[in-house]
């Protein structure tokens, strides 16, 4: 009975030793693999990332300012067109109101229909001009985005960045190292690539 107990103790001791060895030997290899894998990935990929500040780009990219002025000018023209149309409608309304006391029932009904048509035409014109303005704005924005994309491809041929991210305060990026800020280079390059034509 004592011999069986002794043998079991020795087997348990040897088993514990083997398990101990396997456990720490395996952990060491895993640690080595993790260390080698992390370092290898960083070294082999060579990922380079830069960013630019969108607000600063919009403020200093001359084509953006030009687009803003064009949009404001278009909006102002549309507002003037609607104001002129509204003024004509108001004049017609006053004319009909002045004539109203002398109108027959048929003339009064015709006047009401005319005013309803004027109101409907004004609303349609307002919607049409609003849609035109939105399309104009979208075309300008698309054109600007294309200019930035085309320039960034050209710019990155020499720089070799894996990613060039856009940044706006309070959005997406919680930390940024100013060493990777390429806003000034991009703005200067864009202004050289797309000079604004002087308006006569």
Phi, psi and omega per residue, in radians:
X1 nan -0.744 3.139
X2 -1.186 -0.597 3.138
X3 -1.159 -0.716 3.112
X4 -1.083 -0.757 3.127
X5 -1.079 -0.737 -3.141
X6 -1.142 -0.776 3.137
X7 -1.074 -0.763 3.135
X8 -1.106 -0.645 3.115
X9 -1.133 -0.753 3.137
X10 -1.125 -0.783 3.122
X11 -1.061 -0.749 3.133
X12 -1.108 -0.719 3.141
X13 -1.127 -0.797 3.117
X14 -1.101 -0.754 3.133
X15 -1.066 -0.737 3.108
X16 -1.097 -0.736 3.132
X17 -1.074 -0.763 3.133
X18 -1.111 -0.804 3.125
X19 -1.063 -0.730 3.120
X20 -1.034 -0.815 -3.128
X21 -1.108 -0.836 -3.113
X22 -1.098 -0.708 -3.126
X23 -1.067 -0.938 -3.068
X24 -1.304 -0.537 3.071
X25 -1.149 -0.746 3.136
X26 -1.165 -0.759 3.129
X27 -1.047 -0.720 -3.136
X28 -1.086 -0.763 3.141
X29 -1.142 -0.710 3.103
X30 -1.063 -0.807 3.119
X31 -1.023 -0.739 3.135
X32 -1.116 -0.725 3.139
X33 -1.121 -0.750 3.131
X34 -1.075 -0.819 -3.128
X35 -1.087 -0.832 -3.131
X36 -1.126 -0.718 -3.118
X37 -1.100 -0.799 -3.127
X38 -1.107 -0.873 -3.114
X39 -1.106 -0.772 -3.137
X40 -1.054 -0.749 -3.119
X41 -1.094 -0.763 -3.116
X42 -1.148 -0.747 -3.098
X43 -1.259 -0.698 -3.020
X44 -1.320 -0.607 -3.097
X45 -1.381 -0.654 -3.130
X46 0.984 0.793 -3.107
X47 -1.195 2.199 3.082
X48 -2.034 2.237 -3.117
X49 -2.173 2.408 3.042
X50 -2.299 2.924 3.101
X51 -2.516 2.783 3.022
X52 -2.340 2.629 -3.104
X53 -1.529 2.009 -3.083
X54 -1.095 -0.759 -3.119
X55 -1.043 -0.752 3.128
X56 -1.159 -0.696 3.114
X57 -1.094 -0.790 3.136
X58 -1.119 -0.602 -3.119
X59 -1.258 -0.594 -3.002
X60 -1.924 -0.226 3.103
X61 -1.373 1.981 -2.996
X62 -1.092 -0.587 3.111
X63 -1.134 -0.531 3.108
X64 -1.196 -0.765 3.109
X65 -1.081 -0.721 3.128
X66 -1.080 -0.745 3.123
X67 -1.094 -0.724 3.107
X68 -1.051 -0.764 3.129
X69 -1.116 -0.709 3.118
X70 -1.096 -0.723 3.136
X71 -1.146 -0.764 3.119
X72 -1.097 -0.702 3.133
X73 -1.125 -0.763 3.120
X74 -1.114 -0.761 3.130
X75 -1.083 -0.734 3.130
X76 -1.109 -0.732 3.113
X77 -1.083 -0.730 3.124
X78 -1.156 -0.690 3.117
X79 -1.110 -0.728 3.118
X80 -1.095 -0.702 3.122
X81 -1.093 -0.749 3.123
X82 -1.188 -0.661 3.118
X83 -1.107 -0.758 3.112
X84 -1.072 -0.782 3.135
X85 -1.102 -0.737 3.129
X86 -1.122 -0.699 3.124
X87 -1.104 -0.710 3.112
X88 -1.122 -0.723 3.117
X89 -1.107 -0.692 -3.134
X90 -1.162 -0.670 3.107
X91 -1.112 -0.750 3.123
X92 -1.129 -0.668 3.104
X93 -1.070 -0.784 3.136
X94 -1.105 -0.695 3.115
X95 -1.047 -0.820 -3.124
X96 -1.163 -0.633 3.112
X97 -1.139 -0.663 3.128
X98 -1.170 -0.615 -3.118
X99 -1.488 -0.232 -3.023
X100 -0.924 -0.790 -3.099
X101 -1.026 -0.531 -3.094
X102 -1.654 0.026 -3.079
X103 -1.380 2.563 2.978
X104 -1.382 2.993 3.141
X105 -1.051 -0.729 -3.129
X106 -1.129 -0.722 3.121
X107 -1.152 -0.675 3.109
X108 -1.105 -0.745 3.121
X109 -1.143 -0.688 3.114
X110 -1.122 -0.685 3.130
X111 -1.126 -0.711 3.117
X112 -1.105 -0.730 3.098
X113 -1.107 -0.706 3.127
X114 -1.092 -0.766 3.136
X115 -1.139 -0.662 3.112
X116 -1.123 -0.695 3.108
X117 -1.161 -0.700 3.112
X118 -1.080 -0.744 3.120
X119 -1.115 -0.751 -3.135
X120 -1.134 -0.750 3.139
X121 -1.117 -0.648 3.118
X122 -1.124 -0.780 3.140
X123 -1.118 -0.704 3.102
X124 -1.113 -0.742 3.130
X125 -1.123 -0.709 3.115
X126 -1.060 -0.792 3.120
X127 -1.137 -0.721 -3.138
X128 -1.084 -0.803 -3.124
X129 -1.201 -0.626 3.102
X130 -1.106 -0.737 3.115
X131 -1.148 -0.713 3.111
X132 -1.074 -0.723 -3.139
X133 -1.139 -0.754 3.128
X134 -1.089 -0.726 3.120
X135 -1.122 -0.730 3.120
X136 -1.081 -0.784 3.114
X137 -1.065 -0.796 -3.116
X138 -1.101 -0.699 3.112
X139 -1.102 -0.717 3.127
X140 -1.139 -0.773 -3.140
X141 -1.116 -0.764 3.127
X142 -1.074 -0.727 3.124
X143 -1.091 -0.747 3.129
X144 -1.143 -0.761 3.119
X145 -1.051 -0.720 -3.137
X146 -1.114 -0.725 3.122
X147 -1.062 -0.767 3.140
X148 -1.137 -0.787 -3.134
X149 -1.075 -0.806 -3.131
X150 -1.092 -0.757 -3.136
X151 -1.151 -0.727 -3.109
X152 -1.080 -0.638 3.079
X153 -1.090 -0.766 3.119
X154 -1.154 -0.796 -3.136
X155 -1.046 -0.696 -3.033
X156 -1.380 -0.177 3.097
X157 -1.072 -0.593 3.115
X158 -1.612 -0.557 -3.050
X159 -1.417 -0.634 3.100
X160 1.207 0.639 3.076
X161 -1.349 2.557 3.037
X162 -1.389 -0.638 3.118
X163 -2.433 2.439 2.930
X164 -2.160 1.895 -3.045
X165 -1.657 2.599 3.004
X166 -1.597 2.574 -3.064
X167 -2.353 2.412 3.007
X168 -2.393 2.312 -3.108
X169 -0.889 2.298 3.102
X170 1.535 -0.033 -3.128
X171 -2.120 2.340 2.930
X172 1.106 -1.085 -2.988
X173 -1.571 2.145 -3.128
X174 -1.677 -0.321 3.085
X175 -2.548 2.480 3.098
X176 -2.554 2.440 3.084
X177 -1.704 2.084 -3.057
X178 -1.076 -0.250 3.099
X179 -1.117 -0.399 -3.111
X180 -1.790 0.210 3.127
X181 -1.438 2.031 -3.111
X182 -1.969 0.347 -3.073
X183 -0.981 -0.872 -3.071
X184 -1.070 -0.766 3.132
X185 -1.061 -0.752 -3.102
X186 -1.190 -0.769 3.123
X187 -1.064 -0.830 3.135
X188 -1.058 -0.755 -3.138
X189 -1.134 -0.730 3.120
X190 -1.108 -0.729 -3.131
X191 -1.163 -0.546 3.075
X192 -1.316 -0.674 -3.090
X193 -1.243 -0.638 -3.089
X194 -2.198 1.293 3.127
X195 -1.146 2.477 -3.120
X196 -1.401 2.328 3.123
X197 -1.343 2.385 3.122
X198 -1.279 2.304 -3.141
X199 -1.486 2.363 -3.108
X200 -1.458 nan nan
